């Protein structure tokens, strides 16, 4: 007997979300829903505040990009886009010094889509403007399901090509871009938990580990001939977080299968735990498969071991032990 297919039914947004500020914003700020938005735009988000004051206005949701630690501002509309919300969005971004701006609406007009495309075109690689349409669907009598459709997004690749054509990038910068692009493609093919950011021309590629102030990254040096995987701890709690992790050093290194470099650094707001592979020639493209395979494996094991530990860290749990005080 042939199996029957269900029928997709589009549901009016107000049937589930009666108000933007009172219902939709709290719904979106929940972890499982902000994760859906993160997957859609490729930016790992951590909610910092709802209805954040910006002068006489209030931004709907303020997030941190957990990879770059930069601010992300989100503006919501359960209706067609309008000039008022566009103005508010830019005001919030300026007031909060956000580098990523997300505008969510029921429907985007051609004019407002073009406005975001223009902003993405004229700004440099640091800034990103996203426009998303939110929809609700059900199959027959099934529960309703949300769906984000991206209507405008930054084109980092095109911006980089433009910089190359203008001669703004050195040979080394271009090499890093090619190197990280191939690594990112390999990580995507492995279909694992690693979700790398868009490749840049710097000597590192960031990966989210699920919490702001913590950065998992692959890095490399053409000059010094090494590649490295590291977990960087940032912010005012970097030192207590580092010491709490270091107390688990033996178990962590046993699970990872390597001796790690535990570098507390002189800067109070930064510490690093890393593993390096020396005597690497990044200009030898015939060796890239071996290098990228090593980076993939180490990124995956670092994420597996450190992600649950990082999410459970509480700086208030740290009380210096005698040998730590002496150091």
N, C-alpha and C positions, 0 to 999 in steps of 0.2 A: 504494500500500500504506500502510495506516495505521501511523504510528509508535507503538511501544509506550512506555509510560511506566514509569519505574523505581518502586521501592517504597522508601519511607523506613523505615529500621530504626533504632530507638533502641538505643544501645550503653551498657552499664553503665560508669560512669566509671572504676572500678578496672581495667577491661580495658586502658585506656591509661595512666592515672595510678595507679601502685601506692601512692603515699604523698602526703600533702599537702605536708609540709615538704621532702621529698627530691625530689619529682618535679613536683607541680603548681605550687608556688610558683616554682621556677626557670623552668618553662615560661611561666607568666603574665608573669614579669618580662622576658621577651624582647621586644624592640622591636615586632615584628610582632603579638604577642599583646596587649601592653598597649595598642597602637593600636586593636585590636578592642574592648577594654573602653572606651577613650576615646570611640570612635564611639557605643557603646551608651548611655553616660550623658551624653554631650555635654560632657565635661570633658577638656581636653587634659592628659595625664599624662606625667611624666618620672620614671622610677624613680631614687630616691636611695639606697635600701638594701633588702636582704632580711634577714629575721630580725633586725629592729632591736630592741635592748635597751630595755625600759621597766621599770626597777626589776628585779624578779625574773622578769619576763615578756619575751616577744619577739614583736613585731608582725610579721606575715608579710611585708608589703611597705609601704614608706614611699615616697610619691611627692610631687612638687611639681606643683601646678596651674600650668601655664606661663603662664596669663593673669594670675592674681591673685598668683602666687608663694606661695600658701598651702599648708600641708601637707595631704596626703591619706593616710589610713591604710586599708589593705586587709586584711581578715581572710578566710581561706579555710576551707571545709569540704567534704569530699567525702562528705558524709552529710547527714541532716536537721539543721536548726538546733536548738541547745540553749541552755539558760540559761548554761552555762559560757562559750560563745563570745560571747554577748551581753555578759556582764560583762567579758570580756577586751577586747572591742571598745571599750566605753566607757572602760575603764581606759587603753587605748592612746591613744585620742583625747585624753583629759585630759592624760596624761603628755607627749604630743608636741605638744599645742596644735593639733591638726588641726581644720580647719573643715569638711572633707568626709570622710565615713565610708562605706566600701563593704564590704558583707558579702556574700560569695559562698558559696553552698551548693548541694547537690544538690536539696534541697527545703526550702521555708519552711513552718513551721507557721503556722496562723492567728494564734496568739498572738504569734509573733515578727514577723510582718508588721504586726500591729496596733501592736506596740511601736515599730517604725520609723516608721509613719504618725504615731503620737502624738508622737514626737520631732521630726518635721518640722513638726508643727502648733504645738508650744509654743515652738520656737526661732525666732529672727528670721532675716532674709534671709541673714545671713552663714554660716549652718550648713546643711549638706545631708547627709541620710542616704539611702543607696541600698541596696536589697536586690535581689540578682540570683540567679536559679537558673541553674546551668551544666548544659548537656546536650551529649551527643555523638550525632551522627547519621551514617549512611552511606546511600547509595543502592545497593542490591544489593551488589556487591563493591567499591564505590568506597572510597577512603581515608576515614577518619573526619573529621568536621568539627565544631568546637565552636560552640555557640550560647548566647548570654546572653539570658535573659528577665528583664526588669525587673518585679519584683513590688511594689516600694515606691520612691517617689522624692519629692523635695521639690516643693511647689507654690508656686513664687515668685509666680506671678500671683495666686493666692488671698491670699497674705500681703499683697501690695501693695494689692489691692482692700480688704482689711480696714483697712489703714492709711489709705486714702483715705476710707473710710466713717467712720472715727474722727476725721477732720480732722487727721491727723498729717502730711500732705504739703502743701507749699505749692503755689500755682498753677504756679510755675516747675518744681518737681519733677514735677508731673503732666504738664507740657508735655514735659519731657525724656523721660519714660517713653513717651509717645505717639510722640514723634519717633524714638526708637531702635527702638521696636516696628515702625514702618513701614519703617525702614532694614533691620532684620533680615529682615523678610518679603521685601523686595526682593532682598537678598543670597541668600536661600534659593531664590528663583525663578530667579536667574541660574545656580544649580547649579555654582558654581565652587569654587575651593580655599578660599575664605574661610568660616570656621566661627565666627560670632560667638557670644558668650555670651548668656545670658538678659538681656533689657533691664532696666536698673535706673533709678532715679530720679536718678542722678548725671548730670553733664554730659559723660560719656564712655561709649563702648561698646568693650569689649576684644575683641581677636581674637588667637588663638594664631598664633605664627610658628614654633613647633616647638622652642623651647628656653626653659627657665626663665631668669629674669633679663632677658628681652627681651619687651617688650610692644608689639604693634601695636595702635593704637587710633584710633577716630574721636572727636573731641571738638567741643564747640560752646559758645558763650557767648551767652545771651539778652541780657545787659547790654552786652557789648562788640561784639556783632554780627559774629561770625566763626564759621567752621567750619574744622576742621583734621584732617589725618591725620598721625600721628606714630609714630616708633619710639623707645621709651624703653628705655635701657640702665640696669640696676640692679645693685646689689651692689658688692663690693670691687673687681671687675675692670671696672667701668663705664668708667673713664677709659682704661685701655689698649685696651679694645675699641673705644671711641669713636675714639681716635687711629688705630687700625688701619683702621677703616672710612673715616676722613677722608682717609687716604692714597689711597683709591680714589675720592675725591670727584668728579673730572672724569668718570670712566667711569660712576659711579652716576648723576650728574645727567643725563648724555647719554642713558642708558637710560631713566630716568624721564621725561625730556623737560621738566624744570622745574628752576629754581634752588631749592635747599633751604636751610632755616635750620639751621645746625649749632651747637647750643647745648650747650657743655660744662658749664655751670652751676657755681656755686661749691661745691655739695654734691659731695663726692668720690665718693659712691656713686650718682650719678644724672647722666645726660646724655641729650640728646634731639635727634633729627633730624626735622624737620617741614616740612609744606607747608600753607599756610593760604589761605582764600578770605575776603576782607574784605567789609564792608558787606552783611552777610547779616541778614535779618530772620526769625528763627526763629518769630515769632508770625504770620507770613504763610503760612498753610497752603497757599495757592494756588501758592507758590513751592517747596514741599517736593520735588516731583518733580525739579526742576532741582538742588536741593541734594543730594538723595539720589543722583542719578545721578553727580554729581561725586565724592561720597564713595565710592561703589562703585568707580568707575574708579581713583581714587587708592589705595584700599585694595588693589585687585587688583594694581596695578603695584608698589606698595611690597612686597607679599608676594612677587611674582615676583622682584624684584631683591634684596631683603634676605634672604629666607629661606635661600638657599644660602650667602650670605656669613656670616650669623649662625651657622649650624651649623658652619662651618669655622673660626671664630675661636678662637685660643688666646692667652690673655693673656701667656704666656711668650714669645711671638714679638715682643712689643713692647719695643723699645729706643728711648728718646727720641732724636729727631734734634735737631740744634742749635737750629733755630728753635722747636721745641716746648719745649725747655728754657728758652729766652729768654722765651717767652710765660708 
